[in-house]
Amino acid sequence: MGQLLSTFLPPWARPYWQSIIENPLNLALFGVCVPLGVFLLWPPESSSPLSMPSVKEARSVVPTAQYSTLPAEHAKSIEWIRYTPRTLALHDGTQGEHSQILLAIDGHVFDVSSGRNFYGPRGPYGNFAGRDASRGMAKQSFALGVYIVTHAQTSLRRLTNLSIRSAI
């Protein structure tokens, strides 16, 4: 068989073909590389299931054989706002069912609206909503006296490093 195929090959390719046929590992690698090379040189048509989906197909809800990395919609943009204790207090979830709930920890404001059952007005963590909850989280305390909204009490200077790390 090797003699028959080598008669069709040009003289310069015969030694390469002979080394491929002699070693089973080379033969296996050749069997893998040739189809990959063909796939790269002649890509499939757009109607083929091996091609990339269109944007409409990728965003469709109906599952197909193709893998899609496109989200159903774009993520909401982040708006950088500087909050004061008074402006943060407006976002405690008491303005309605769809109002935004925010809390601050160590100068970072977090939108916890998706956890309305926990951070809402009647939730177990409702005291943290609309406030700087740094001291309350660090001390793991729900008492209002721990995190009253004054600059002196929301400072973390007097807490130990362990308490501060547990809050963050």
C-alpha positions, -999 to +999 in steps of 0.1 A: +000+000+000+028+024+009+046+016-024+014+022-044+008+057-027+045+066-030+043+062-068+017+090-070+037+114-048+064+137-061+100+126-054+106+153-027+075+142-007+083+104-006+107+105+024+081+125+045+053+101+035+075+071+044+082+085+079+044+091+084+035+055+074+063+038+095+054+053+129+018+049+143+021+081+163+029+101+132+000+084+114-024+094+142-012+130+142-014+131+104-050+119+107-058+147+131-039+175+114-052+169+078-089+174+087-081+205+108-060+219+079-089+213+055-113+230+079-090+260+082-083+263+045-119+257+034-143+269+061-179+256+061-207+276+045-228+299+066-257+276+064-237+248+080-242+240+117-204+244+121-204+281+113-209+309+137-246+320+143-259+353+133-266+379+160-304+372+157-298+335+161-274+340+190-299+361+209-329+339+203-344+322+233-349+289+215-319+266+221-300+254+191-270+232+185-248+263+184-232+278+214-239+314+220-219+339+240-242+369+235-264+379+264-301+385+260-296+422+267-268+445+276-258+449+312-270+480+330-245+508+329-229+519+361-233+556+370-207+570+394-224+591+420-209+606+452-233+599+481-236+618+513-254+604+544-285+624+535-286+613+499-279+577+508-308+578+534-333+583+506-325+548+492-337+527+521-365+510+503-394+528+520-404+548+489-422+519+472-419+484+460-396+493+431-374+518+449-337+514+450-320+500+481-284+511+488-260+505+516-224+517+521-195+498+535-161+515+540-169+542+514-183+518+488-220+520+479-237+487+470-271+483+453-288+456+472-323+461+456-323+425+443-322+414+480-353+433+489-365+405+512-333+409+533-325+446+531-360+460+526-379+478+554-392+446+570-362+424+563-337+412+588-310+435+575-333+464+570-314+486+595-284+486+571-303+500+541-298+536+533-268+539+557-231+535+561-232+500+576-195+496+580-195+495+618-226+474+620-211+448+596-177+449+613-192+444+647-220+421+634-245+441+653-280+452+642-284+478+670-291+513+657-266+529+681-238+510+664-242+528+631-259+561+636-253+583+606-227+607+620-191+609+607-175+602+640-194+569+646-191+556+610-153+559+611-136+525+614-105+539+631-113+525+666-121+490+654-096+461+653-082+448+620-101+416+624-134+435+627-126+456+597-117+425+575-150+409+585-169+439+572-151+440+539 
